Amino acid sequence: MGHFLIEPKRHIEGLGELIDAEAEEIGRMTARLSRALKEGEGAEHVYSFVLGHHVPHLHIHVIPRYPGAPREYWGMRVNEWPDASRGGKEAIEALCERVRKKLT
C-alpha cells in the first residue's frame, strides 16, 4: 500500500530544471522515504519514477513493492496487481503517519 509523490515547491517541468540545492533535497527525501518504506512497512523494493508527459510539473513517484507481488506486476505495473493491499481511509492515514514519523 502506498504511492507517494515528491515535488519541488516551485513549478518546473523536469529534472533538468532543478537547481543543485533542490536536486540534493529531492534526492535525500527520495532515499529517506524509500528507507522508511523498506524498514518500517516491509517493502521489499521501492521504485521511483519520473513521468512528465501528463502534467508539465516535476513529480517523483515513489512506490513500494511488497513481498508476494508476482513478477509480472513489478516495475511500472506494481499498482495494477489486483491482490495488492489497498487500504481504506483509516489505513492510509495510519500509513502516512508512520512514514511521517520515520521522516522526522
C-alpha positions as CSV (number, residue, x, y, z in Angstrom):
1,M,0.0,0.0,0.0
2,G,1.3,3.4,-0.8
3,H,2.1,5.7,-3.7
4,F,3.9,8.8,-2.7
5,L,4.8,11.9,-4.7
6,I,7.8,14.2,-4.1
7,E,7.7,17.5,-5.9
8,P,9.6,20.8,-5.7
9,K,7.8,23.8,-4.3
10,R,8.5,25.9,-7.4
11,H,7.0,25.0,-10.7
12,I,9.4,23.2,-13.1
13,E,8.7,20.7,-15.8
14,G,11.6,18.2,-15.3
15,L,14.7,17.1,-13.6
16,G,16.9,19.3,-15.8
17,E,15.4,22.5,-14.4
18,L,16.3,21.7,-10.8
19,I,19.0,23.8,-9.2
20,D,21.6,21.8,-7.3
21,A,20.1,22.5,-3.8
22,E,16.7,21.3,-5.0
23,A,18.2,18.2,-6.6
24,E,20.1,17.4,-3.4
25,E,17.0,17.8,-1.2
26,I,14.8,15.7,-3.6
27,G,17.4,13.0,-3.7
28,R,17.7,12.9,0.1
29,M,13.9,12.8,0.5
30,T,13.6,10.0,-2.1
31,A,16.2,8.0,-0.2
32,R,14.7,8.6,3.2
33,L,11.2,7.8,2.0
34,S,12.5,4.6,0.4
35,R,14.2,3.6,3.6
36,A,11.1,4.3,5.7
37,L,9.0,2.1,3.4
38,K,11.5,-0.8,3.5
39,E,12.4,-0.6,7.2
40,G,9.0,0.4,8.6
41,E,6.5,-1.0,6.2
42,G,8.2,-4.2,4.9
43,A,8.5,-3.2,1.3
44,E,11.0,-5.5,-0.5
45,H,11.7,-2.9,-3.2
46,V,10.9,0.7,-3.8
47,Y,10.5,2.2,-7.2
48,S,10.9,5.8,-8.2
49,F,9.6,7.1,-11.5
50,V,9.5,10.5,-13.2
51,L,6.7,10.6,-15.7
52,G,6.3,14.1,-17.1
53,H,4.0,13.7,-20.1
54,H,0.6,14.1,-18.4
55,V,1.2,17.1,-16.2
56,P,4.0,19.6,-17.0
57,H,5.3,19.7,-13.4
58,L,8.0,17.6,-11.9
59,H,6.7,14.8,-9.7
60,I,8.9,11.9,-8.4
61,H,6.6,8.9,-7.9
62,V,7.8,6.7,-5.0
63,I,6.0,3.3,-5.0
64,P,6.8,0.3,-2.8
65,R,6.6,-3.3,-3.9
66,Y,5.7,-5.7,-1.1
67,P,6.6,-9.4,-0.8
68,G,4.3,-11.7,-2.8
69,A,3.9,-9.3,-5.7
70,P,4.0,-11.5,-8.9
71,R,6.9,-10.7,-11.2
72,E,4.5,-9.6,-14.0
73,Y,3.5,-6.7,-11.7
74,W,7.0,-5.5,-10.9
75,G,8.1,-2.0,-12.1
76,M,5.6,0.3,-13.8
77,R,2.8,-2.2,-13.3
78,V,3.1,-2.6,-9.5
79,N,-0.1,-0.7,-8.8
80,E,-2.0,-3.0,-11.2
81,W,-1.7,-6.1,-9.1
82,P,-5.3,-6.9,-8.2
83,D,-4.4,-8.7,-4.9
84,A,-2.3,-5.8,-3.6
85,S,-3.3,-4.3,-0.2
86,R,-5.1,-1.1,-0.9
87,G,-6.4,0.1,2.5
88,G,-9.2,2.4,3.3
89,K,-9.1,5.9,4.6
90,E,-8.0,4.9,8.1
91,A,-5.3,2.5,6.9
92,I,-3.9,5.1,4.5
93,E,-3.9,7.8,7.2
94,A,-2.1,5.4,9.6
95,L,0.5,4.6,6.9
96,C,1.1,8.3,6.3
97,E,1.5,8.9,10.0
98,R,4.0,6.1,10.4
99,V,6.0,7.2,7.4
100,R,5.9,10.9,8.6
101,K,7.3,9.8,12.0
102,K,10.2,8.0,10.3
103,L,11.0,11.0,8.2
104,T,11.1,13.5,11.1
